[in-house]
Amino acid sequence: MKKSALLVALSAASLIGGVAFAQTKPEATKPATDASATAGFSMTQLDTNKDGSVDKEEAKASASLSAMFDKADTNKDGKLDAAELSAAASASKTK
């Protein structure tokens, strides 16, 4: 009886220890995989004033984006939002 109780206790301890090792590690920060980042048009890098869009002055940091800015600005508001920036990146990749 004492042996079976000891065996149960040891089994339980090993299972609890195994659960502690089975916990997953925190996921490392993954690089951006959207089209804008892979084309070199990163909103986080270009939007220096952090207003959520890229204006013509900010776009000058990327020669290719600056050259296509007016075409990419589909709503003609003088700035590129995330969707316009992504579309510009996709267009840039197909050329």
C-alpha positions as CSV (number, residue, x, y, z in Angstrom):
1,M,0.0,0.0,0.0
2,K,2.8,2.4,0.9
3,K,4.6,1.5,-2.4
4,S,1.5,2.3,-4.5
5,A,0.9,5.6,-2.7
6,L,4.6,6.5,-3.3
7,L,4.3,5.5,-6.9
8,V,1.2,7.6,-7.4
9,A,2.9,10.6,-5.8
10,L,6.0,10.2,-7.9
11,S,3.9,9.9,-11.1
12,A,1.9,13.0,-10.2
13,A,5.1,14.9,-9.5
14,S,6.6,13.9,-12.8
15,L,3.4,14.9,-14.7
16,I,3.3,18.3,-13.0
17,G,7.0,18.9,-13.9
18,G,6.4,17.9,-17.4
19,V,3.6,20.5,-17.7
20,A,6.0,23.2,-16.6
21,F,8.4,22.3,-19.4
22,A,5.7,22.0,-22.0
23,Q,4.8,25.7,-21.7
24,T,5.5,27.5,-24.9
25,K,8.0,30.3,-25.2
26,P,6.8,33.8,-26.0
27,E,6.7,34.2,-29.7
28,A,9.5,36.4,-31.1
29,T,8.5,39.5,-33.0
30,K,8.0,38.5,-36.6
31,P,9.0,40.8,-39.4
32,A,6.2,42.5,-41.3
33,T,5.1,40.4,-44.3
34,D,2.6,42.8,-45.9
35,A,3.3,44.0,-49.4
36,S,4.2,47.5,-48.3
37,A,6.9,46.4,-46.0
38,T,8.4,44.0,-48.6
39,A,8.5,46.7,-51.2
40,G,10.3,49.1,-48.9
41,F,7.2,51.1,-48.1
42,S,6.8,50.7,-44.4
43,M,4.1,52.8,-42.8
44,T,6.0,52.7,-39.5
45,Q,9.2,54.0,-41.1
46,L,7.6,56.5,-43.5
47,D,5.0,58.0,-41.2
48,T,7.4,60.1,-39.1
49,N,4.7,62.3,-37.5
50,K,2.7,59.2,-36.6
51,D,-0.6,60.6,-37.9
52,G,-1.5,57.3,-39.6
53,S,-0.7,58.4,-43.2
54,V,2.2,59.3,-45.4
55,D,2.2,62.7,-46.9
56,K,4.4,63.9,-49.9
57,E,7.1,65.2,-47.6
58,E,7.3,61.9,-45.7
59,A,7.2,59.9,-49.0
60,K,10.4,61.6,-50.1
61,A,12.3,59.1,-47.9
62,S,11.6,56.5,-50.6
63,A,12.5,57.6,-54.1
64,S,10.2,55.0,-55.7
65,L,7.2,55.9,-53.6
66,S,7.8,59.6,-54.1
67,A,7.8,59.0,-57.9
68,M,4.4,57.3,-57.8
69,F,2.8,59.3,-55.0
70,D,0.2,61.1,-57.0
71,K,-0.9,57.9,-58.7
72,A,-1.0,56.0,-55.4
73,D,-3.1,58.8,-53.8
74,T,-6.3,57.4,-55.2
75,N,-8.6,59.6,-53.1
76,K,-6.5,62.7,-53.9
77,D,-6.3,63.9,-50.3
78,G,-2.6,64.5,-50.4
79,K,-1.6,61.6,-48.2
80,L,-1.5,57.8,-48.4
81,D,-3.3,55.7,-45.9
82,A,-2.3,52.1,-45.2
83,A,-4.5,50.7,-48.0
84,E,-3.1,53.1,-50.6
85,L,0.4,52.4,-49.4
86,S,-0.1,48.7,-49.7
87,A,-1.6,49.1,-53.2
88,A,1.4,51.2,-54.2
89,A,3.7,48.5,-52.9
90,S,1.9,45.8,-54.9
91,A,2.0,48.0,-58.1
92,S,5.7,48.6,-57.5
93,K,6.4,44.9,-57.2
94,T,4.6,44.1,-60.5
95,K,6.8,46.5,-62.5
